Amino acid sequence: MVIKYSIEECCECFLSDEKIRAGMLDFISFLRGLKMNPSWYHTDSYKCHFKRERVLYIRLKPNKVSIKVCTTEAVHNDNGKLNTYLQIIPLNIKNEFMKQIMYCDKINCRNHRNTCHGHDYKISGELYKNVCAESMYFRIANPTAEQFKLLEKFVLARIEYIKCPL
């Protein structure tokens, strides 16, 4: 039987760094204020939805938290939805996202299961070849206070994208 702990309980148990724990608890309060309750996903992970659309994943391990914000529903064959997302988000958020695009070389692939094998994406009119599918998420590990604020902006941008009629 698997015991499902609340995300706050896991933060208290796993995160000994006071700044990261406080930042995570503030971030969780921010999410709850948006009516997005982190729900248990599997062993050490939680996910949040807005209007039944995926918004983010949170993974908690001893002394490590990793947060990844989704851009669109599906990163493969998204029929231009990634570009729609990039058009509606503020330029500074778009630039932060674009910095994270990585190429898949099957050795240093961000996809820990090494199953993405790279895809070609046309982003803002420019072709990116052999991009790691995992870099289509905005992710940060052990965020600083400034990075938590950036994550909040990405979450708000994702919500705006979900609200936007296509």
N, C-alpha and C positions, 0 to 999 in steps of 0.2 A: 504494500500500500504506500502510495506517495503522499507525503504531507505537503500541503500547499500553504506556504507562509505569505503573509501580506508583504508588499514591497518595502514598507516601512520597517517591518521586523527584520527582513533580510539586510536592509541598510544598517540597522543597529548591530546585527551579528557580524556582517562581513567587512564593513568599512571602518577600519581603525583610524584612518586619517580624518581628523575632525573637520577640516575644510571641505573635503570631498563629501563626507557624510552630511554636513550642513547644507552644502550646495545641492546634493541629491534630494534631501527632504524639502528644500525650497522649490526645486524643480517639480517634484511630485505634487506639491501644493498648487503650483502653476497649472499643471495638467488637470488636476481635480477642479480647479476654477474654470477650466474650459469644458467641464463635464466629460473629461476623458479619464477614466479610471484604469490604471495599469492592471491588467489581468494576467494571471499566471499562464505562461505559455508552455514551458517545459522546464526541466530540472532547475536551471538557474536563470531563467529568462521570463520577461514580462513583455506584453505588447499593449499598444493603445490604438483605439479606432476612433474615428469621427464619422458619423453618419454611415457606419458599417464599412468604411474604407480604412485601410491600414495607414497609420501615421508614423509610428515609431516602435522600435524594439529596445529593451533595456536588458543588459546581461550583467548580473552581479556575481562576482567571485571574491574570494578573500583578498581584500585590499585592491580590488580592481572593479571598475564599473565601465561598461562600454555602452554607448547610446548611438543608435543609427536611425536617422529620419528618412522615411521613404520619400521619393520624388513623385512617382506615379504608381498606379496599381500594379503594373507589370513592367519590368524594365526591358524585356525582350519584345520585339515587334509591337511597340506601344503606339504605332500609327500616329506619330507626331505629338503624343501627349507630353513627352519630356520637353519638347520645344515650347508647347503651350505653357507648361509649368515655368520654364525659364523666362518666358515673356511677361508673366504676371508678377514675378517676384522682384523685389528691389535689386538694383544693380550690385550693391555690396554683397548681398546674399548670393546672387548668381556668381560673382567672382570667387567667393569662398567655395562654392560647389565646384566650379570649374578647376580650381587648384587641386581637388581631390581625385580627378580622373586619372586612373592608372591603367597601364597596359598589362595584359595577361601574358605571362611568359611560362605558365604552368609550374614554375618553381616558386616564385614570389607572389603567386596569386593570392588576392585577398580572400577569395572563397576557400575557406579552410578544407572543404571537401574536394577542392580542385576539380569542379565539374563545370565551370563556366566556359572554358576554352576560348574566351574572347569573342566579342561581337563588334561589328562595325556600326557606328552611330553617326548620323548627321545631326550635329548640334549647332544651332544658331547659324546654319548655312555652311559649317565647316565639317568635313568628314574626319572622324576619329576612328582609326582602324585597330582591331584587336583589343578592345577595351574590356577590362575586367568587369563583369556584371555587378560585382559587389561595390565598385566605385560609383555606381549609379545611386547609392545612398549617401547621405551626409553623415559621417560617423566621427565620433570623438571618444577616446579612452581617457579615463581619469580627468574629466574636465576641470579647468580652473574656473573661477568666478566669472571671468570674461567669456569663456567658452560656454558656460551655462546660459548666459544671455544670448549668445549666438544661436545656441540650440533652440531657445525660446523663439527666436525670429524665424528659424527654419520650420518649427512646428506651426507657427502662425501662417507662414507662407503656404505650407501644405494644406492647412484648413481653408485658406482662401482659394487654393486650386480646387479643392473638393467642392466648395460652394459655387465655383465658376461654371456657368452652363457652357458646354462645348458645342 
